[in-house]
Amino acid sequence: MQLCVALDLPSMKENLELAKELKTFDIWLKVGFRSFIRDGRTLLSELKNLNPSFRIFLDLKLYDIPNTMADAAEEIAKMDVDMFNVHASAGKEAMQRVMHRLEPLKKRPLVLAVTVLTSFDYHTFKEIYSNDIEEKAKQFALQSYQAGLDGVVCSVFESSMLKHETEPGFITLTPGIRPFGEPSEDQKRVADIETAKREKVDIIVVGRPVYKAKKPAEAVERILQNLSV
């Protein structure tokens, strides 16, 4: 299991200071809407300058008509990021179009599809999708797999099930990890590291428990130790 630390701080300076503290670790760094809209490619370049071995996950959750998504995916691939994501609910055709556009590249980023946001609980999800989380997550994961994507973003509680629906090597990345028993805040379906291990998660995303720690490097060290046990 691998660790991805979310860079969600209020300024690029703070994000870079955090990354600098973590530059000796073999981890992923997640750059999402807030940080990318504010700091763009400059942040991505600065992170790679700090440590070329940092693996960058650009978390923009593309969701649009198929050709627009393919155009955006092609531009993202030019940024030298290691992974990005799309919304599975954009549909199988859109996901296929994205992968077809990236196919000619000698080196392409990993592409994951968001199945069900972890901010949904069962009631609010059914209000929007008129289906249960598990059934819809299965459908989204299978369509993503058939479209040639590398994996999905899902909650810990769907990881093992979705690997069973696809294959063991299909990547599951899970946000909403609370490694030290922290409050769930705006996430609804959260879990600890032991649950993530049991559910065969490949990459866990941790944000606040790292960047709110007095010593973020020590928090990361503790998490990595727990992952290796």
N, C-alpha and C positions, 0 to 999 in steps of 0.2 A: 504494500500500500504506500502511496506517495502523498506528500503534503503540498497543498497549494494555499498560500497566504494571500488574502484579499487586501489590495491597496485601495482603501476607501476613505483616506484621510482628507481633510478640508483643503489642503494645498499640495502642489507638486513638491515643494520643499520638504514637507512632512513625510510624504510618500517616499521620497528619495532617502531621507534620513533613516526611515525604517528599513528600506532595502539595504542601505549601507551596513546597518547593524546585522543584517541577515546574510551578507554576501558570501560567507564561508559555508553556508548550508546548501545541500543539493535539494532544491525545492522548486516548485512552480510559484509564479507570482500572477495574481489575477488583476487585470485592469478592466474596470467596468465603466458604465455610462458616465458617472460623475467625473471620474479621473480622466477618461479619454476625451469627453466633450470639452473639458477645461484645458487639458494639457496636450492632447493629440499625440502625434508621432514623436514630439520632443521627449515626452516621458518614456516612450518605448526605447528610444535610442539611448537615453541616459541610463536606463536600467541595464541594457546590454553592455554599456561602457563600464558600469560598476562590476559586473560579472558576466562575461560572455556565456557562461554555463547556465545562467538563469533561464528557465523555460517560461515563456510568457503566454498566458491564456487571456485572449482578448474577449471579454464577456459582453457582447453587444446584442446577442439574441436576435439575429436578423429575422424579420417577418415582413414579407411584402410579396408582390407578384413574382413568379419564377424568374423572369429575365432580370428584374431589378436585384433580386437576391444573388443571382449569378454574377452580375456586374460588381456588386459590393464584395462578394467573396474573392473575386479576382484582385480587387484593389487591396483587400486585407492581406492576401498572400504576398503582395509586394512589400509589405511592412516587416517581413522577416519575423512574424510571430510564430509560435509553435503550435497554437491551438486556438480555435474560435468556435462559436456556437450559433445555431439557428433555432427557430421555433419549429418543432415537429408539426404543430397545427397549421403551418403554412402549406402543408400537404406533401405527398410523396413526389409529385411532379417537380415542385420547387426544389426539393432536396436532391433529386436526381440531376436537375439542371445545374445546381451548385457543384456537384461532384464531377459532372461532365466538363464543366468549365475549368476545373482545377486539374483534370486528368493529364494535360500535356506538360505540366510543370515537372521539372526534374526533382524538385523537393517541394512538397506541399505541407501546409499545416494540418494537424489532426482536425477533424470536424465532428462536433457533437451536436445532438439535437436535444433541446429542452422538452421534456415530456410534460410534467406537472410542476408548476412552481411550488416551492416548499412553504410559501406564504398562504397557500390555500388550505383550509380544513375541508372535511368531507362535505359539509353543508354548502359552503360557498362555491365549491367546485361544481357540485351538482346543479346549483342554480344557473351556472353559465353553460356547462357542457351537457347537461341532462344525462349524465352517466356517472358511475362510480369511479373513483380515482384509479383503482387497480385495473379495471377493464380498459379505461382510456389510456392509461400508461402502457399497458400491454400493446394496444393497437399502435400507439405512437412509436414505441420501441421497435416493433416488427416492421413498420413502414420505413423507419430510419435505417434499419439493418438491410432491408431489401433495396433501399436507395443507394447503398454503398457507403454510408457514413461509418465513422470509427467507433461511435459509442453514443451515450446519452447522458444528459444531466437529469438526475432524479433524486428523490429522497432516499435515505438509507433503507427505508422499509420496503422499497420496490426493487432494490438492486439485485438480490439473488433471484427473484422471480423473473426479472427482465433478462438476466443472463440465461436462465432456463428457456425463455421464449426465443432467444437468438442463439448465442454461443458463449462459452466461458470467456473467450478473448474479447468480447464486445465490451468496450470500456464503460464503466459507470463512474461518474463524478458526482459527488454528493455535497451540497451546501448544508447549512443548518447543523454543523457539528459543534457540540459544546463539550470540549475535552475535559474540563475541570468542574463540571456541574453548574455552569453559568446559566442565567435566565435566558429564556427563548426569545424575548423581545418581539420583533416583527415576524419571526419565523414561527410557523405552527407545528410542523412535523420535524422536530429536532431529535438528535440522538447523540450518544457518546461513542468513543472510539471502539469499545468492545463490541457494541452493536454493529458498527461499520465493519469490523473484522468478520463477525459472524455472517453478515450479509454479503461478504466477498466484494466489498467496494474497492475500486482501484485507486481513486484519488479523492481525498477529503479536502474540503475548503474550510479554512478557519480565518475569521476576520477579527472581530472584537476581542476574543480571548488573547490574541497576540498583540494587537496594536494598543490595547488599553492596559496591558501589563506594564508594571514598573520597569521590568527588564525583558523586552520582547525576545531577545536572543535566548534567554533562559527558558521562556515559555516554549519557544520552538524546540529547544533541546529536549524538554520534558515530553513534548508531543512525539518527537521522533523516537525517543526511547520507548514510549508506549507502543508505537507502531512496529517496532522491531521485536517486541517480546512475543 
